[in-house]
């Protein structure tokens, strides 16, 4: 084995599962020079977890890659729980909403998105063998301080056996629960070491007289639990307890399921995939090293598959990290912004493990499965498991109580600082079209300053909006600072205006034009006023809890989490906050 090539890139991603592909999608979208390598010679065609929660669907939509997923999705709009015993027949004991399509081509959508944005493709059959970090250069964001040595093991035009040294600024380890990256960094994988419950999984074509065979269901009999999840292309995923990993055969899984499902019957005509799952929880002792090498997804945390949320939280890791690395590489933000990944996803990982433990205590695979306890856990934690209620604490990117700058949360109680901005219906000012406001936050690496301008048909309120515009234009403001560099303000920020005046009383031309420099007011100005147009559906101000008279400012990060809320007069405070995370 001889080293034959030296190369340089900004980012190397190790692993091409969903979390690695999400990180690569961010890099491709932001134009960051990236390599993504994967030890597998081909993509995984069977058995990937790909049930997608609401928050993850919003992320895919923000990259413009959700339509193909919907076309093949098997929507799971509700969940039921059945319980019974030897002496009592199975009975449906709970039904509750759970909207999360199960999608069979998640990886394909991510791969296509990468290729469409920047032509980035996975280098398969490439195994990382060594990683070295030059600690003398770790504080210089421009330094390619990491030396990664991959080995091409796949036979490609006689190149197998070739090694290469890649000099990179950052490395993202997305290489699964047996992560080479984590081991190479010397991190421990801490967690459960006790006896592990084991379950078997079948993806199959099935027919049954069980009433909820096409609904995501849990069935409990005499303390043993099994379940169904409808999937794409008519497939059904079956999960049932088995004695051990070695006994997770299709025959054993079906036998276990039929014992629990009786007196209902099930027949299998085709098996697409058979697998086994465990129930241990483990978390890496660290999520990054020197803010240069990061772990995401299963390389960072593993847990049981009970709630069907593993892939979603893995994707959320990479979604949180990707834009931050892109901003450092492009000279927009300092290295210090990357510490927020450890803080924010570290908190989320703790919450995830705690949720999984509480759910696991109620629903052990082999015995003592509690139908009522499982129902309570799933129902009460639906906002968290759907990833729509993930909330980050006070820090550089969340101005909350405990930080140097504190938001005025009372101005918009329906928009929580640290959480993803919920979408509401608004109208485009230019043509009266009702639109989903969330569509105005594509994943393009930009912050959004949302000016809820209030009743700007009133002269005083219009003056307040003009003051916002003037302060943003002051020589010391961040827009001017960025304009003095190669980076244009339009590359980093967009301003959205949502006012509450009648469209008959206000024209777009009445608004300060500097708010839309090099922009498009058609896409940037919205209205929420039902008084003069009773047939409209807009409801943003009332649902956000914002005063229709005075409005407020909301600063939204590139990942659509809310960073700051203040009065229109607090624009200087918002600028102070922004200068802490911009070069």
Secondary structure, DSSP 8 states (H G I E B T S, - for coil): --EEEEEEEEEEEE--SHHHHHHHHHHHHHT--EEEEESSSS---S----B--HHHHHHHHHTT--HHHHHH-B---EEEEEEE-SSS--EEEEEEE----B-S-HHHHHHHHHHHHH---EEESEEEEEEEE-GGGTT-TT---EEEEEEE-S-STT-TT-EEEEEEEEEEE---TT-HHHHHHT--EEE--S---EEEEEEEEEEE--TTTTSEEEEEETTEEEEEEE-GGG-EEEEEE-S-GGG--HHHHHHHHHHHHTTS-EEEEEEEEEEEEE---EEES-SEETTTEEE-GGGTEE--STTS-HHHHHHHHHHHHHHHHHHHHTTSS-GGGGHHHHHHHHHHHHHHHHHHHHHHHH--SSS---HHHHHHHHHHTHHHHTTTT-B--SBTTB--TTSSS---GGGGTTS-TTBB----EEEETTT--EEEGGGG--SSS-EEEEEEEE-TTSHHHHHHHHHHHHHHHSTTSHHHHHHTSSS-HHHHEEEEEEE-S-TTT--GGGS-GGGGTTS-HHHHEEE---SS-TT----HHHHHT--TTT-EEEEE-TTSBEEEEE-GGGHHHHHHHHHTS--
